[in-house]
Amino acid sequence: MCPQERTCPFLVPVVADQLWVRPVPAYCRRPDARLRVPATASLVQLCTDDYAACGGYQAASARMEGFRD
């Protein structure tokens, strides 16, 4: 499995640390919601390996499927 397939498609890595007051490794940018910075524990457990169980991912995926129909 490719590493890109193991991470949530809405997860955006942070490349410029000066954009944030506190350094963060990534943020969540869903098309139907505001920008969100997940906690480190959530990032490790949910956003990388088990993102299909994330409520936000499920909601955004369902909404995107509705647009495709």
Phi and psi in radians as a Rosetta constraint file:
Dihedral C 1 N 2 CA 2 C 2 CIRCULARHARMONIC -1.244 0.35
Dihedral N 2 CA 2 C 2 N 3 CIRCULARHARMONIC 2.465 0.35
Dihedral C 2 N 3 CA 3 C 3 CIRCULARHARMONIC -1.008 0.35
Dihedral N 3 CA 3 C 3 N 4 CIRCULARHARMONIC -0.530 0.35
Dihedral C 3 N 4 CA 4 C 4 CIRCULARHARMONIC -1.109 0.35
Dihedral N 4 CA 4 C 4 N 5 CIRCULARHARMONIC -0.553 0.35
Dihedral C 4 N 5 CA 5 C 5 CIRCULARHARMONIC -1.350 0.35
Dihedral N 5 CA 5 C 5 N 6 CIRCULARHARMONIC -0.296 0.35
Dihedral C 5 N 6 CA 6 C 6 CIRCULARHARMONIC -1.525 0.35
Dihedral N 6 CA 6 C 6 N 7 CIRCULARHARMONIC -0.218 0.35
Dihedral C 6 N 7 CA 7 C 7 CIRCULARHARMONIC -1.871 0.35
Dihedral N 7 CA 7 C 7 N 8 CIRCULARHARMONIC 2.692 0.35
Dihedral C 7 N 8 CA 8 C 8 CIRCULARHARMONIC -1.085 0.35
Dihedral N 8 CA 8 C 8 N 9 CIRCULARHARMONIC 2.397 0.35
Dihedral C 8 N 9 CA 9 C 9 CIRCULARHARMONIC -1.200 0.35
Dihedral N 9 CA 9 C 9 N 10 CIRCULARHARMONIC -0.256 0.35
Dihedral C 9 N 10 CA 10 C 10 CIRCULARHARMONIC -1.625 0.35
Dihedral N 10 CA 10 C 10 N 11 CIRCULARHARMONIC -0.052 0.35
Dihedral C 10 N 11 CA 11 C 11 CIRCULARHARMONIC -1.454 0.35
Dihedral N 11 CA 11 C 11 N 12 CIRCULARHARMONIC 2.207 0.35
Dihedral C 11 N 12 CA 12 C 12 CIRCULARHARMONIC -2.043 0.35
Dihedral N 12 CA 12 C 12 N 13 CIRCULARHARMONIC 2.062 0.35
Dihedral C 12 N 13 CA 13 C 13 CIRCULARHARMONIC -1.200 0.35
Dihedral N 13 CA 13 C 13 N 14 CIRCULARHARMONIC 2.565 0.35
Dihedral C 13 N 14 CA 14 C 14 CIRCULARHARMONIC -1.633 0.35
Dihedral N 14 CA 14 C 14 N 15 CIRCULARHARMONIC 2.170 0.35
Dihedral C 14 N 15 CA 15 C 15 CIRCULARHARMONIC -1.813 0.35
Dihedral N 15 CA 15 C 15 N 16 CIRCULARHARMONIC -0.480 0.35
Dihedral C 15 N 16 CA 16 C 16 CIRCULARHARMONIC -1.986 0.35
Dihedral N 16 CA 16 C 16 N 17 CIRCULARHARMONIC 1.788 0.35
Dihedral C 16 N 17 CA 17 C 17 CIRCULARHARMONIC -1.132 0.35
Dihedral N 17 CA 17 C 17 N 18 CIRCULARHARMONIC -0.410 0.35
Dihedral C 17 N 18 CA 18 C 18 CIRCULARHARMONIC -1.242 0.35
Dihedral N 18 CA 18 C 18 N 19 CIRCULARHARMONIC -0.110 0.35
Dihedral C 18 N 19 CA 19 C 19 CIRCULARHARMONIC -1.301 0.35
Dihedral N 19 CA 19 C 19 N 20 CIRCULARHARMONIC -0.298 0.35
Dihedral C 19 N 20 CA 20 C 20 CIRCULARHARMONIC -2.054 0.35
Dihedral N 20 CA 20 C 20 N 21 CIRCULARHARMONIC 2.624 0.35
Dihedral C 20 N 21 CA 21 C 21 CIRCULARHARMONIC -1.197 0.35
Dihedral N 21 CA 21 C 21 N 22 CIRCULARHARMONIC -0.783 0.35
Dihedral C 21 N 22 CA 22 C 22 CIRCULARHARMONIC -1.939 0.35
Dihedral N 22 CA 22 C 22 N 23 CIRCULARHARMONIC 2.447 0.35
Dihedral C 22 N 23 CA 23 C 23 CIRCULARHARMONIC -1.138 0.35
Dihedral N 23 CA 23 C 23 N 24 CIRCULARHARMONIC 2.297 0.35
Dihedral C 23 N 24 CA 24 C 24 CIRCULARHARMONIC -2.236 0.35
Dihedral N 24 CA 24 C 24 N 25 CIRCULARHARMONIC 2.549 0.35
Dihedral C 24 N 25 CA 25 C 25 CIRCULARHARMONIC -1.362 0.35
Dihedral N 25 CA 25 C 25 N 26 CIRCULARHARMONIC -0.501 0.35
Dihedral C 25 N 26 CA 26 C 26 CIRCULARHARMONIC -2.879 0.35
Dihedral N 26 CA 26 C 26 N 27 CIRCULARHARMONIC 2.903 0.35
Dihedral C 26 N 27 CA 27 C 27 CIRCULARHARMONIC -2.384 0.35
Dihedral N 27 CA 27 C 27 N 28 CIRCULARHARMONIC 2.837 0.35
Dihedral C 27 N 28 CA 28 C 28 CIRCULARHARMONIC -1.818 0.35
Dihedral N 28 CA 28 C 28 N 29 CIRCULARHARMONIC 2.143 0.35
Dihedral C 28 N 29 CA 29 C 29 CIRCULARHARMONIC -2.195 0.35
Dihedral N 29 CA 29 C 29 N 30 CIRCULARHARMONIC 1.662 0.35
Dihedral C 29 N 30 CA 30 C 30 CIRCULARHARMONIC -1.595 0.35
Dihedral N 30 CA 30 C 30 N 31 CIRCULARHARMONIC 2.585 0.35
Dihedral C 30 N 31 CA 31 C 31 CIRCULARHARMONIC -1.184 0.35
Dihedral N 31 CA 31 C 31 N 32 CIRCULARHARMONIC -0.378 0.35
Dihedral C 31 N 32 CA 32 C 32 CIRCULARHARMONIC -1.874 0.35
Dihedral N 32 CA 32 C 32 N 33 CIRCULARHARMONIC 0.185 0.35
Dihedral C 32 N 33 CA 33 C 33 CIRCULARHARMONIC -2.512 0.35
Dihedral N 33 CA 33 C 33 N 34 CIRCULARHARMONIC 2.980 0.35
Dihedral C 33 N 34 CA 34 C 34 CIRCULARHARMONIC -1.296 0.35
Dihedral N 34 CA 34 C 34 N 35 CIRCULARHARMONIC 2.827 0.35
Dihedral C 34 N 35 CA 35 C 35 CIRCULARHARMONIC -1.057 0.35
Dihedral N 35 CA 35 C 35 N 36 CIRCULARHARMONIC 2.409 0.35
Dihedral C 35 N 36 CA 36 C 36 CIRCULARHARMONIC -2.370 0.35
Dihedral N 36 CA 36 C 36 N 37 CIRCULARHARMONIC 2.434 0.35
Dihedral C 36 N 37 CA 37 C 37 CIRCULARHARMONIC -1.911 0.35
Dihedral N 37 CA 37 C 37 N 38 CIRCULARHARMONIC 1.870 0.35
Dihedral C 37 N 38 CA 38 C 38 CIRCULARHARMONIC -1.242 0.35
Dihedral N 38 CA 38 C 38 N 39 CIRCULARHARMONIC 2.623 0.35
Dihedral C 38 N 39 CA 39 C 39 CIRCULARHARMONIC -1.109 0.35
Dihedral N 39 CA 39 C 39 N 40 CIRCULARHARMONIC 2.741 0.35
Dihedral C 39 N 40 CA 40 C 40 CIRCULARHARMONIC -1.024 0.35
Dihedral N 40 CA 40 C 40 N 41 CIRCULARHARMONIC -0.714 0.35
Dihedral C 40 N 41 CA 41 C 41 CIRCULARHARMONIC -1.109 0.35
Dihedral N 41 CA 41 C 41 N 42 CIRCULARHARMONIC -0.731 0.35
Dihedral C 41 N 42 CA 42 C 42 CIRCULARHARMONIC -1.132 0.35
Dihedral N 42 CA 42 C 42 N 43 CIRCULARHARMONIC -0.702 0.35
Dihedral C 42 N 43 CA 43 C 43 CIRCULARHARMONIC -1.056 0.35
Dihedral N 43 CA 43 C 43 N 44 CIRCULARHARMONIC -0.785 0.35
Dihedral C 43 N 44 CA 44 C 44 CIRCULARHARMONIC -1.242 0.35
Dihedral N 44 CA 44 C 44 N 45 CIRCULARHARMONIC -0.798 0.35
Dihedral C 44 N 45 CA 45 C 45 CIRCULARHARMONIC -1.450 0.35
Dihedral N 45 CA 45 C 45 N 46 CIRCULARHARMONIC -0.758 0.35
Dihedral C 45 N 46 CA 46 C 46 CIRCULARHARMONIC -1.749 0.35
Dihedral N 46 CA 46 C 46 N 47 CIRCULARHARMONIC -0.842 0.35
Dihedral C 46 N 47 CA 47 C 47 CIRCULARHARMONIC -1.270 0.35
Dihedral N 47 CA 47 C 47 N 48 CIRCULARHARMONIC -0.415 0.35
Dihedral C 47 N 48 CA 48 C 48 CIRCULARHARMONIC -1.667 0.35
Dihedral N 48 CA 48 C 48 N 49 CIRCULARHARMONIC -0.892 0.35
Dihedral C 48 N 49 CA 49 C 49 CIRCULARHARMONIC -1.818 0.35
Dihedral N 49 CA 49 C 49 N 50 CIRCULARHARMONIC -0.587 0.35
Dihedral C 49 N 50 CA 50 C 50 CIRCULARHARMONIC -2.114 0.35
Dihedral N 50 CA 50 C 50 N 51 CIRCULARHARMONIC 0.724 0.35
Dihedral C 50 N 51 CA 51 C 51 CIRCULARHARMONIC -1.186 0.35
Dihedral N 51 CA 51 C 51 N 52 CIRCULARHARMONIC -0.338 0.35
Dihedral C 51 N 52 CA 52 C 52 CIRCULARHARMONIC -1.158 0.35
Dihedral N 52 CA 52 C 52 N 53 CIRCULARHARMONIC -0.355 0.35
Dihedral C 52 N 53 CA 53 C 53 CIRCULARHARMONIC -1.508 0.35
Dihedral N 53 CA 53 C 53 N 54 CIRCULARHARMONIC -0.116 0.35
Dihedral C 53 N 54 CA 54 C 54 CIRCULARHARMONIC -1.275 0.35
Dihedral N 54 CA 54 C 54 N 55 CIRCULARHARMONIC 2.262 0.35
Dihedral C 54 N 55 CA 55 C 55 CIRCULARHARMONIC -1.079 0.35
Dihedral N 55 CA 55 C 55 N 56 CIRCULARHARMONIC -0.680 0.35
Dihedral C 55 N 56 CA 56 C 56 CIRCULARHARMONIC -1.135 0.35
Dihedral N 56 CA 56 C 56 N 57 CIRCULARHARMONIC -0.720 0.35
Dihedral C 56 N 57 CA 57 C 57 CIRCULARHARMONIC -1.125 0.35
Dihedral N 57 CA 57 C 57 N 58 CIRCULARHARMONIC -0.756 0.35
Dihedral C 57 N 58 CA 58 C 58 CIRCULARHARMONIC -1.093 0.35
Dihedral N 58 CA 58 C 58 N 59 CIRCULARHARMONIC -0.762 0.35
Dihedral C 58 N 59 CA 59 C 59 CIRCULARHARMONIC -1.131 0.35
Dihedral N 59 CA 59 C 59 N 60 CIRCULARHARMONIC -0.782 0.35
Dihedral C 59 N 60 CA 60 C 60 CIRCULARHARMONIC -1.165 0.35
Dihedral N 60 CA 60 C 60 N 61 CIRCULARHARMONIC -0.682 0.35
Dihedral C 60 N 61 CA 61 C 61 CIRCULARHARMONIC -1.132 0.35
Dihedral N 61 CA 61 C 61 N 62 CIRCULARHARMONIC -0.752 0.35
Dihedral C 61 N 62 CA 62 C 62 CIRCULARHARMONIC -1.114 0.35
Dihedral N 62 CA 62 C 62 N 63 CIRCULARHARMONIC -0.702 0.35
Dihedral C 62 N 63 CA 63 C 63 CIRCULARHARMONIC -1.158 0.35
Dihedral N 63 CA 63 C 63 N 64 CIRCULARHARMONIC -0.709 0.35
Dihedral C 63 N 64 CA 64 C 64 CIRCULARHARMONIC -1.184 0.35
Dihedral N 64 CA 64 C 64 N 65 CIRCULARHARMONIC -0.619 0.35
Dihedral C 64 N 65 CA 65 C 65 CIRCULARHARMONIC -1.128 0.35
Dihedral N 65 CA 65 C 65 N 66 CIRCULARHARMONIC -0.621 0.35
Dihedral C 65 N 66 CA 66 C 66 CIRCULARHARMONIC -1.127 0.35
Dihedral N 66 CA 66 C 66 N 67 CIRCULARHARMONIC -0.582 0.35
Dihedral C 66 N 67 CA 67 C 67 CIRCULARHARMONIC -1.272 0.35
Dihedral N 67 CA 67 C 67 N 68 CIRCULARHARMONIC -0.507 0.35
Dihedral C 67 N 68 CA 68 C 68 CIRCULARHARMONIC -1.341 0.35
Dihedral N 68 CA 68 C 68 N 69 CIRCULARHARMONIC -0.482 0.35
